[in-house]
Amino acid sequence: MNIIKIIFRNIEAMKLLKIRKVASLIRDFYLDKNKDINDMDKTYKHAQEEIIMVGFTNIDIKSNKIIITLRRPGIFIGRKGENINAFKEYLNKNIKFCKNPEIDIKEDMIFDFIYPYLPDSDCLYELDDLLI
């Protein structure tokens, strides 16, 4: 029984290391994308702003599939998929633990349900009509 627990812990530890590696590659991708030779502070600031705007909420790895959960997946994918294609190329060049991983993008909408906002008056009337 102890051997099974040790094996399970090792598998979980390896998965966590892979998730950390993917997270650091996402960071490095945005730093490379926003590279400004003259001003490193500007490069880091733009990378931070883009990462915050996309809203990464979770990264999971299952065999050869990387599942990235985002608040705004459209920004990460980009126009005509240009950003996600560039990320896939970057990932394939820099990742060692799996070859040509499949990337699955999911939208995390829980923040939209939790975040308090003051709806406009039209929205309140529509809500009242639905409840009656």
DSSP file (Angstrom, degrees, kcal/mol; ACC not computed):
  #  RESIDUE AA STRUCTURE BP1 BP2  ACC     N-H-->O    O-->H-N    N-H-->O    O-->H-N    TCO  KAPPA ALPHA  PHI   PSI    X-CA   Y-CA   Z-CA
    1    1 A M     >        0   0    0      0, 0.0     4,-1.7     0, 0.0     5,-0.1   0.000 360.0 360.0 360.0 -38.9    0.0    0.0    0.0
    2    2 A N  H  >  +     0   0    0      1,-0.2     4,-2.3     2,-0.2     5,-0.2   0.857 360.0  56.4 -65.5 -34.6    2.8    2.4    0.8
    3    3 A I  H  > S+     0   0    0      1,-0.2     4,-2.4     2,-0.2    -1,-0.2   0.898 105.4  51.3 -64.0 -39.8    4.4    1.8   -2.6
    4    4 A I  H  > S+     0   0    0      1,-0.2     4,-2.5     2,-0.2    -1,-0.2   0.907 109.9  49.6 -63.5 -42.3    1.2    2.8   -4.3
    5    5 A K  H  X S+     0   0    0     -4,-1.7     4,-2.4     2,-0.2    -2,-0.2   0.905 111.1  49.3 -62.9 -41.8    1.1    6.1   -2.3
    6    6 A I  H  X S+     0   0    0     -4,-2.3     4,-2.2     2,-0.2    -2,-0.2   0.915 112.1  47.9 -64.6 -43.4    4.7    6.8   -3.2
    7    7 A I  H  X S+     0   0    0     -4,-2.4     4,-2.3     2,-0.2    -2,-0.2   0.919 111.7  50.4 -63.1 -43.9    4.1    6.2   -6.9
    8    8 A F  H  X S+     0   0    0     -4,-2.5     4,-2.4     1,-0.2    -2,-0.2   0.911 110.3  49.7 -61.9 -43.2    0.9    8.4   -6.8
    9    9 A R  H  X S+     0   0    0     -4,-2.4     4,-2.5     1,-0.2    -1,-0.2   0.898 110.4  50.6 -62.1 -40.9    2.9   11.2   -5.1
   10   10 A N  H  X S+     0   0    0     -4,-2.2     4,-2.3     2,-0.2    -2,-0.2   0.893 109.9  49.7 -65.1 -39.5    5.6   11.0   -7.7
   11   11 A I  H  X S+     0   0    0     -4,-2.3     4,-2.2     2,-0.2    -2,-0.2   0.930 112.5  47.3 -64.1 -45.2    3.1   11.2  -10.6
   12   12 A E  H  X S+     0   0    0     -4,-2.4     4,-2.3     1,-0.2    -2,-0.2   0.889 111.4  51.3 -63.6 -39.3    1.4   14.2   -9.0
   13   13 A A  H  X S+     0   0    0     -4,-2.5     4,-2.1     2,-0.2    -1,-0.2   0.899 110.2  49.1 -65.0 -40.6    4.8   15.9   -8.5
   14   14 A M  H  X S+     0   0    0     -4,-2.3     4,-2.1     2,-0.2    -2,-0.2   0.897 110.3  51.0 -65.2 -40.0    5.8   15.3  -12.1
   15   15 A K  H  X S+     0   0    0     -4,-2.2     4,-2.4     1,-0.2    -2,-0.2   0.914 109.3  50.9 -63.5 -42.6    2.4   16.7  -13.3
   16   16 A L  H  X S+     0   0    0     -4,-2.3     4,-2.4     1,-0.2    -1,-0.2   0.892 108.8  51.4 -62.5 -40.2    3.0   19.8  -11.1
   17   17 A L  H  X S+     0   0    0     -4,-2.1     4,-2.0     2,-0.2    -1,-0.2   0.888 110.1  49.5 -63.5 -39.0    6.5   20.3  -12.6
   18   18 A K  H  X S+     0   0    0     -4,-2.1     4,-2.3     2,-0.2    -2,-0.2   0.903 110.1  50.5 -66.3 -41.0    5.0   20.1  -16.1
   19   19 A I  H  X S+     0   0    0     -4,-2.4     4,-2.4     1,-0.2    -2,-0.2   0.914 110.4  49.7 -63.5 -42.5    2.3   22.6  -15.3
   20   20 A R  H  X S+     0   0    0     -4,-2.4     4,-2.4     1,-0.2    -1,-0.2   0.888 109.6  52.2 -62.2 -38.8    5.0   25.0  -13.9
   21   21 A K  H  X S+     0   0    0     -4,-2.0     4,-2.0     2,-0.2    -2,-0.2   0.918 110.3  47.2 -63.9 -43.8    7.0   24.5  -17.1
   22   22 A V  H  X S+     0   0    0     -4,-2.3     4,-2.1     2,-0.2    -2,-0.2   0.909 111.6  51.6 -63.7 -42.0    4.0   25.4  -19.3
   23   23 A A  H  X S+     0   0    0     -4,-2.4     4,-2.1     1,-0.2    -2,-0.2   0.912 110.5  47.7 -62.0 -42.4    3.3   28.4  -17.1
   24   24 A S  H  X S+     0   0    0     -4,-2.4     4,-2.5     1,-0.2    -1,-0.2   0.846 110.0  53.3 -69.1 -31.5    6.8   29.7  -17.4
   25   25 A L  H  X S+     0   0    0     -4,-2.0     4,-2.4     2,-0.2    -2,-0.2   0.861 106.8  52.1 -69.3 -34.7    6.7   29.1  -21.2
   26   26 A I  H  X S+     0   0    0     -4,-2.1     4,-2.1     2,-0.2    -2,-0.2   0.936 111.3  47.5 -63.3 -45.6    3.6   31.2  -21.4
   27   27 A R  H  X S+     0   0    0     -4,-2.1     4,-2.1     1,-0.2    -2,-0.2   0.939 113.5  47.0 -58.8 -48.1    5.4   34.0  -19.5
   28   28 A D  H  X S+     0   0    0     -4,-2.5     4,-2.7     1,-0.2     5,-0.2   0.856 108.5  56.2 -64.8 -35.5    8.4   33.7  -21.8
   29   29 A F  H  X S+     0   0    0     -4,-2.4     4,-2.4     1,-0.2    -1,-0.2   0.932 109.7  45.1 -60.9 -46.2    6.2   33.7  -24.9
   30   30 A Y  H  X S+     0   0    0     -4,-2.1     4,-1.7     2,-0.2    -2,-0.2   0.858 112.3  51.8 -69.0 -33.5    4.7   37.0  -23.8
   31   31 A L  H  < S+     0   0    0     -4,-2.1    -2,-0.2     2,-0.2    -1,-0.2   0.923 112.9  44.9 -66.4 -42.8    8.1   38.5  -23.0
   32   32 A D  H >< S+     0   0    0     -4,-2.7     3,-1.2     1,-0.2    -2,-0.2   0.883 111.5  53.5 -66.3 -37.7    9.4   37.5  -26.4
   33   33 A K  H 3< S+     0   0    0     -4,-2.4    -1,-0.2     1,-0.3    -2,-0.2   0.852 115.4  39.7 -64.8 -34.8    6.3   38.8  -28.1
   34   34 A N  T 3< S+     0   0    0     -4,-1.7    -1,-0.3    -5,-0.1    -2,-0.2   0.055  82.7 153.2-103.1  23.6    6.7   42.2  -26.4
   35   35 A K    <   +     0   0    0     -3,-1.2     2,-0.4     1,-0.1    -3,-0.1  -0.338  16.7 177.3 -61.8 124.8   10.5   42.4  -26.7
   36   36 A D    >   -     0   0    0      3,-0.1     3,-0.6    -2,-0.1     7,-0.3  -0.939  16.1-160.1-130.0 108.3   11.7   46.0  -26.8
   37   37 A I  T 3  S+     0   0    0     -2,-0.4     3,-0.2     1,-0.2    -1,-0.1   0.836  87.2  51.8 -60.3 -36.0   15.4   46.2  -26.9
   38   38 A N  T 3  S+     0   0    0      1,-0.2     2,-0.4     2,-0.1    -1,-0.2   0.820 117.9  28.6 -73.8 -31.6   15.6   49.7  -25.7
   39   39 A D    <>  -     0   0    0     -3,-0.6     4,-1.5     1,-0.1    -1,-0.2  -0.866  51.9-178.2-141.2 102.4   13.5   49.4  -22.6
   40   40 A M  H  > S+     0   0    0     -2,-0.4     4,-2.5    -3,-0.2     5,-0.2   0.849  88.1  59.7 -67.0 -34.6   13.2   46.2  -20.6
   41   41 A D  H  > S+     0   0    0      1,-0.2     4,-2.3     2,-0.2    -1,-0.2   0.903 105.7  48.9 -60.0 -40.2   10.8   47.8  -18.1
   42   42 A K  H  > S+     0   0    0      2,-0.2     4,-2.5     1,-0.2     5,-0.2   0.889 109.2  53.0 -65.9 -39.7    8.4   48.5  -21.0
   43   43 A T  H  X S+     0   0    0     -4,-1.5     4,-2.2    -7,-0.3    -2,-0.2   0.941 111.8  44.4 -60.8 -48.9    8.7   44.9  -22.2
   44   44 A Y  H  X S+     0   0    0     -4,-2.5     4,-2.6     1,-0.2    -2,-0.2   0.888 112.6  52.6 -64.5 -39.3    7.8   43.5  -18.8
   45   45 A K  H  X S+     0   0    0     -4,-2.3     4,-2.4    -5,-0.2    -2,-0.2   0.930 111.0  45.6 -63.9 -45.7    4.9   46.0  -18.4
   46   46 A H  H  X S+     0   0    0     -4,-2.5     4,-2.3     2,-0.2    -1,-0.2   0.902 113.4  50.3 -64.8 -40.5    3.4   45.1  -21.8
   47   47 A A  H  X S+     0   0    0     -4,-2.2     4,-2.4    -5,-0.2    -2,-0.2   0.927 111.4  48.5 -62.9 -44.5    3.8   41.4  -21.1
   48   48 A Q  H  X S+     0   0    0     -4,-2.6     4,-2.4     1,-0.2     5,-0.2   0.913 110.8  50.9 -61.5 -43.1    2.1   41.7  -17.7
   49   49 A E  H  X S+     0   0    0     -4,-2.4     4,-2.4     1,-0.2    -1,-0.2   0.910 111.8  46.9 -62.7 -42.6   -0.8   43.7  -19.1
   50   50 A E  H  X S+     0   0    0     -4,-2.3     4,-2.2     2,-0.2    -1,-0.2   0.911 112.2  49.6 -66.5 -41.6   -1.4   41.1  -21.8
   51   51 A I  H  X>S+     0   0    0     -4,-2.4     4,-1.9     1,-0.2     5,-0.7   0.907 113.5  46.3 -64.1 -41.2   -1.3   38.2  -19.4
   52   52 A I  H  <5S+     0   0    0     -4,-2.4    -1,-0.2    -5,-0.2    -2,-0.2   0.899 110.9  53.1 -66.3 -40.7   -3.7   40.0  -17.0
   53   53 A M  H  <5S+     0   0    0     -4,-2.4    -2,-0.2     1,-0.2    -1,-0.2   0.888 109.3  48.0 -63.2 -40.1   -6.0   40.9  -20.0
   54   54 A V  H  <5S-     0   0    0     -4,-2.2    18,-2.3    -5,-0.1    17,-0.8   0.894  99.9-145.4 -68.4 -40.2   -6.2   37.3  -21.1
   55   55 A G  T  <5 -     0   0    0     -4,-1.9    16,-1.7    16,-0.2     2,-0.3   0.987   8.2-153.6  75.8  62.1   -6.9   36.1  -17.6
   56   56 A F  E   < +A   70   0A   0     -5,-0.7    14,-0.2    14,-0.2    -1,-0.1  -0.517  23.6 166.7 -65.8 127.1   -5.2   32.7  -17.2
   57   57 A T  E     +     0   0A   0     12,-2.9     2,-0.3     1,-0.4    13,-0.2   0.651  57.7   4.7-116.2 -24.7   -7.1   30.8  -14.5
   58   58 A N  E     -A   69   0A   0     11,-1.5    11,-3.0     2,-0.0     2,-0.4  -0.983  46.4-162.9-161.5 148.1   -5.9   27.2  -14.8
   59   59 A I  E     +A   68   0A   0     -2,-0.3     2,-0.3     9,-0.2     9,-0.2  -0.999  18.8 175.1-131.2 130.6   -3.4   24.9  -16.7
   60   60 A D  E     -A   67   0A   0      7,-2.6     7,-3.3    -2,-0.4     2,-0.4  -0.976  15.4-153.2-135.4 149.8   -3.9   21.2  -16.7
   61   61 A I  E     +A   66   0A   0     -2,-0.3     2,-0.4     5,-0.2     5,-0.2  -0.988  12.7 176.1-128.0 127.5   -2.0   18.4  -18.5
   62   62 A K  E >   -A   65   0A   0      3,-2.7     3,-2.2    -2,-0.4     2,-0.3  -0.949  63.6 -62.3-132.8 112.0   -3.4   15.1  -19.5
   63   63 A S  T 3  S-     0   0    0     -2,-0.4     0, 0.0     1,-0.3     0, 0.0  -0.315 123.3  -9.7  47.8-106.5   -1.0   12.8  -21.5
   64   64 A N  T 3  S+     0   0    0     -2,-0.3    38,-2.8    -3,-0.1     2,-0.4   0.087 119.2  93.2-105.3  23.3   -0.3   14.7  -24.7
   65   65 A K  E <   -Ab  62 102A   0     -3,-2.2    -3,-2.7    36,-0.2     2,-0.6  -0.964  55.2-160.2-123.3 130.0   -2.9   17.4  -24.1
   66   66 A I  E     -Ab  61 103A   0     36,-3.3    38,-3.0    -2,-0.4     2,-0.6  -0.945  11.0-160.4-107.6 120.2   -2.4   20.8  -22.5
   67   67 A I  E     -Ab  60 104A   0     -7,-3.3    -7,-2.6    -2,-0.6     2,-0.5  -0.899   7.5-172.5-105.9 117.6   -5.7   22.4  -21.2
   68   68 A I  E     -Ab  59 105A   0     36,-2.8    38,-2.5    -2,-0.6     2,-0.5  -0.948   7.8-157.2-113.9 123.2   -5.5   26.1  -20.7
   69   69 A T  E     +Ab  58 106A   0    -11,-3.0   -12,-2.9    -2,-0.5   -11,-1.5  -0.878  19.2 176.2-103.7 128.8   -8.5   27.8  -19.0
   70   70 A L  E     -Ab  56 107A   0     36,-2.8    38,-3.5    -2,-0.5   -14,-0.2  -0.903  38.9-139.7-131.9 154.7   -8.9   31.6  -19.7
   71   71 A R  S    S+     0   0    0    -16,-1.7   -16,-0.2   -17,-0.8    -1,-0.1   0.838 107.0  24.7 -78.1 -35.2  -11.3   34.3  -18.9
   72   72 A R    >>  +     0   0    0    -18,-2.3     4,-1.1     1,-0.1     3,-0.9  -0.687  68.0 169.2-131.1  79.3  -10.9   35.8  -22.4
   73   73 A P  H 3> S+     0   0    0      0, 0.0     4,-2.6     0, 0.0     5,-0.2   0.781  71.6  68.2 -65.3 -27.0   -9.8   33.1  -24.8
   74   74 A G  H 3> S+     0   0    0      1,-0.2     4,-2.3     2,-0.2     7,-0.1   0.857  99.3  50.1 -61.1 -35.2  -10.4   35.3  -27.9
   75   75 A I  H <4 S+     0   0    0     -3,-0.9    -1,-0.2     2,-0.2     4,-0.1   0.892 111.8  47.7 -69.9 -39.4   -7.5   37.5  -27.0
   76   76 A F  H  < S+     0   0    0     -4,-1.1    -2,-0.2     1,-0.2    -1,-0.2   0.887 114.1  46.5 -68.7 -38.4   -5.2   34.6  -26.5
   77   77 A I  H  < S-     0   0    0     -4,-2.6     7,-1.9     6,-0.2     6,-1.0   0.906  98.9-163.7 -71.3 -41.5   -6.2   33.0  -29.8
   78   78 A G    ><  -     0   0    0     -4,-2.3     3,-1.7    -5,-0.2     2,-0.2  -0.029  36.5 -30.9  82.5 171.9   -5.9   36.3  -31.7
   79   79 A R  G >  S-     0   0    0      1,-0.3     3,-2.2     2,-0.2     4,-0.1  -0.446 132.9  -7.4 -66.0 130.4   -7.2   37.3  -35.1
   80   80 A K  G 3  S-     0   0    0      1,-0.3    -1,-0.3    -2,-0.2    -2,-0.1   0.721 124.3 -70.6  54.5  23.9   -7.4   34.3  -37.4
   81   81 A G  G <> S+     0   0    0     -3,-1.7     4,-2.3    -7,-0.1    -1,-0.3   0.660  95.1 138.4  74.2  16.6   -5.6   32.3  -34.8
   82   82 A E  H <> S+     0   0    0     -3,-2.2     4,-1.9     1,-0.2    -4,-0.2   0.883  70.2  46.4 -64.9 -38.4   -2.3   34.1  -35.3
   83   83 A N  H  > S+     0   0    0     -6,-1.0     4,-2.2     2,-0.2    -5,-0.2   0.916 113.8  46.6 -71.1 -43.0   -1.5   34.3  -31.6
   84   84 A I  H  > S+     0   0    0     -7,-1.9     4,-2.5     2,-0.2    -2,-0.2   0.871 112.2  51.6 -68.6 -35.2   -2.3   30.7  -30.7
   85   85 A N  H  X S+     0   0    0     -4,-2.3     4,-2.1    -8,-0.4    -1,-0.2   0.907 110.4  48.2 -66.5 -40.5   -0.4   29.4  -33.8
   86   86 A A  H  X S+     0   0    0     -4,-1.9     4,-2.3    -5,-0.2    -2,-0.2   0.894 112.1  50.3 -64.7 -39.0    2.7   31.4  -32.7
   87   87 A F  H  X S+     0   0    0     -4,-2.2     4,-2.9     2,-0.2    -2,-0.2   0.904 108.2  52.2 -65.5 -40.8    2.3   30.0  -29.2
   88   88 A K  H  X S+     0   0    0     -4,-2.5     4,-2.7     2,-0.2    -2,-0.2   0.919 110.8  47.7 -61.0 -43.6    2.1   26.4  -30.5
   89   89 A E  H  X S+     0   0    0     -4,-2.1     4,-1.9     2,-0.2    -1,-0.2   0.927 113.4  48.1 -61.8 -44.6    5.3   27.0  -32.5
   90   90 A Y  H  X S+     0   0    0     -4,-2.3     4,-1.7     1,-0.2    -2,-0.2   0.907 112.9  48.6 -61.6 -42.7    7.0   28.5  -29.4
   91   91 A L  H  X S+     0   0    0     -4,-2.9     4,-2.1     1,-0.2    -2,-0.2   0.915 109.4  51.5 -64.9 -44.5    5.8   25.6  -27.2
   92   92 A N  H  < S+     0   0    0     -4,-2.7    -1,-0.2     1,-0.2    -2,-0.2   0.846 112.1  47.6 -63.1 -33.8    6.9   22.9  -29.7
   93   93 A K  H  < S+     0   0    0     -4,-1.9    -1,-0.2    -5,-0.2    -2,-0.2   0.845 122.6  32.0 -73.1 -33.4   10.4   24.5  -29.8
   94   94 A N  H  < S+     0   0    0     -4,-1.7     2,-0.3    -5,-0.2    -2,-0.2   0.530  94.7  92.1-108.4  -8.4   10.8   24.8  -26.0
   95   95 A I     <  +     0   0    0     -4,-2.1     5,-0.1    -5,-0.1   -73,-0.0  -0.710  40.5 177.4 -94.3 141.7    8.9   21.9  -24.4
   96   96 A K        +     0   0    0     -2,-0.3    -1,-0.1     3,-0.1     3,-0.1   0.680  67.0  67.3-112.0 -25.2   10.8   18.7  -23.7
   97   97 A F  S    S+     0   0    0      1,-0.2     2,-0.3   -79,-0.1    -1,-0.1   0.622 109.9  18.4 -84.6 -10.9    8.3   16.4  -22.0
   98   98 A C  S    S-     0   0    0     -6,-0.0     2,-0.4   -34,-0.0    -1,-0.2  -0.963  72.5-127.0-155.5 144.2    5.9   15.8  -25.0
   99   99 A K  S    S-     0   0    0     -2,-0.3    -7,-0.1     1,-0.2    -3,-0.1  -0.748  85.9 -10.8 -92.8 133.4    6.2   16.3  -28.7
  100  100 A N  S    S-     0   0    0     -2,-0.4    -1,-0.2     1,-0.1    -8,-0.0   0.924  83.8-157.0  46.8  61.9    3.6   18.3  -30.5
  101  101 A P        -     0   0    0      0, 0.0     2,-0.4     0, 0.0   -36,-0.2  -0.353  15.2-118.1 -69.2 148.1    1.1   18.6  -27.6
  102  102 A E  E     -b   65   0A   0    -38,-2.8   -36,-3.3    -2,-0.0     2,-0.6  -0.711  26.4-146.6 -82.3 133.7   -2.5   19.3  -28.4
  103  103 A I  E     -b   66   0A   0     -2,-0.4     2,-0.5   -38,-0.2   -36,-0.2  -0.913  12.0-168.5-108.3 124.1   -3.6   22.6  -26.9
  104  104 A D  E     -b   67   0A   0    -38,-3.0   -36,-2.8    -2,-0.6     2,-0.5  -0.953   6.3-158.2-112.7 121.9   -7.2   22.8  -25.6
  105  105 A I  E     -b   68   0A   0     -2,-0.5     2,-0.3   -38,-0.2   -36,-0.2  -0.874  12.1-176.7-103.4 128.3   -8.5   26.3  -24.8
  106  106 A K  E     -b   69   0A   0    -38,-2.5   -36,-2.8    -2,-0.5     2,-0.5  -0.926  22.7-125.8-123.1 149.9  -11.5   26.6  -22.4
  107  107 A E  E     -b   70   0A   0     -2,-0.3     2,-0.8   -38,-0.2   -36,-0.2  -0.813  13.0-150.2 -96.9 132.0  -13.3   29.7  -21.3
  108  108 A D        +     0   0    0    -38,-3.5     3,-0.3    -2,-0.5     4,-0.2  -0.883  23.0 168.0-101.0 107.8  -13.7   30.3  -17.5
  109  109 A M     >  +     0   0    0     -2,-0.8     4,-1.1     1,-0.2     3,-0.5   0.403  50.9  96.2-101.2   2.2  -17.0   32.1  -17.0
  110  110 A I  H  > S+     0   0    0      1,-0.2     4,-1.9     2,-0.2     3,-0.4   0.861  79.7  59.1 -62.7 -34.5  -17.3   31.8  -13.3
  111  111 A F  H  > S+     0   0    0     -3,-0.3     4,-3.0     1,-0.2    -1,-0.2   0.889 101.0  55.6 -61.2 -38.3  -15.7   35.2  -12.8
  112  112 A D  H  4 S+     0   0    0     -3,-0.5    -1,-0.2     1,-0.2    -2,-0.2   0.818 111.0  44.9 -64.0 -29.9  -18.5   36.8  -14.8
  113  113 A F  H  < S+     0   0    0     -4,-1.1    -1,-0.2    -3,-0.4    -2,-0.2   0.800 119.8  39.4 -82.6 -29.5  -21.0   35.2  -12.4
  114  114 A I  H  < S+     0   0    0     -4,-1.9    -2,-0.2     2,-0.1    -3,-0.2   0.854  89.7  96.1 -88.2 -38.1  -19.2   36.1   -9.2
  115  115 A Y  S  < S-     0   0    0     -4,-3.0     2,-0.2    -5,-0.2    -4,-0.0  -0.346  75.6-129.1 -62.4 121.7  -18.0   39.6  -10.0
  116  116 A P        +     0   0    0      0, 0.0     2,-0.3     0, 0.0    -1,-0.1  -0.526  37.0 165.0 -75.4 135.6  -20.4   42.2   -8.6
  117  117 A Y        -     0   0    0     -2,-0.2     0, 0.0     0, 0.0     0, 0.0  -0.973  40.9-115.4-144.4 158.5  -21.6   44.9  -11.1
  118  118 A L        -     0   0    0     -2,-0.3     2,-0.0     0, 0.0     0, 0.0  -0.837  35.4-144.8 -97.1 104.8  -24.4   47.4  -11.2
  119  119 A P        -     0   0    0      0, 0.0     5,-0.0     0, 0.0     2,-0.0  -0.309  21.1-106.3 -68.5 152.7  -26.7   46.4  -14.0
  120  120 A D     >  -     0   0    0      1,-0.1     4,-1.5     4,-0.0     3,-0.4  -0.274  34.9-102.1 -72.9 167.4  -28.3   49.2  -16.0
  121  121 A S  H  > S+     0   0    0      1,-0.2     4,-1.9     2,-0.2     5,-0.2   0.837 119.5  57.5 -64.5 -34.5  -32.0   49.8  -15.6
  122  122 A D  H  > S+     0   0    0      1,-0.2     4,-2.1     2,-0.2    -1,-0.2   0.897 104.8  52.5 -62.0 -39.3  -33.0   48.0  -18.8
  123  123 A C  H  > S+     0   0    0     -3,-0.4     4,-2.1     1,-0.2    -1,-0.2   0.881 106.4  53.3 -64.5 -38.1  -31.4   44.9  -17.6
  124  124 A L  H  X S+     0   0    0     -4,-1.5     4,-2.4     2,-0.2    -1,-0.2   0.901 108.1  50.0 -64.7 -40.2  -33.3   45.1  -14.3
  125  125 A Y  H  X S+     0   0    0     -4,-1.9     4,-2.2     1,-0.2    -2,-0.2   0.906 110.7  49.3 -64.8 -40.5  -36.6   45.3  -16.1
  126  126 A E  H  X S+     0   0    0     -4,-2.1     4,-1.8     2,-0.2    -1,-0.2   0.890 110.8  50.6 -64.4 -38.4  -35.7   42.3  -18.3
  127  127 A L  H  X S+     0   0    0     -4,-2.1     4,-1.9     2,-0.2    -2,-0.2   0.907 109.2  50.8 -65.6 -42.1  -34.8   40.4  -15.1
  128  128 A D  H  X S+     0   0    0     -4,-2.4     4,-1.5     1,-0.2    -2,-0.2   0.903 108.7  52.1 -61.3 -40.9  -38.1   41.3  -13.5
  129  129 A D  H  < S+     0   0    0     -4,-2.2    -1,-0.2     1,-0.2    -2,-0.2   0.880 109.9  49.4 -63.2 -37.6  -40.0   40.0  -16.6
  130  130 A L  H  < S+     0   0    0     -4,-1.8    -1,-0.2     1,-0.2    -2,-0.2   0.852 111.3  48.7 -70.7 -33.2  -38.1   36.7  -16.4
  131  131 A L  H  <        0   0    0     -4,-1.9    -1,-0.2     1,-0.2    -2,-0.2   0.730 360.0 360.0 -79.7 -21.9  -38.9   36.2  -12.7
  132  132 A I     <        0   0    0     -4,-1.5    -1,-0.2    -5,-0.2    -2,-0.2   0.473 360.0 360.0 -84.7 360.0  -42.6   36.9  -13.0
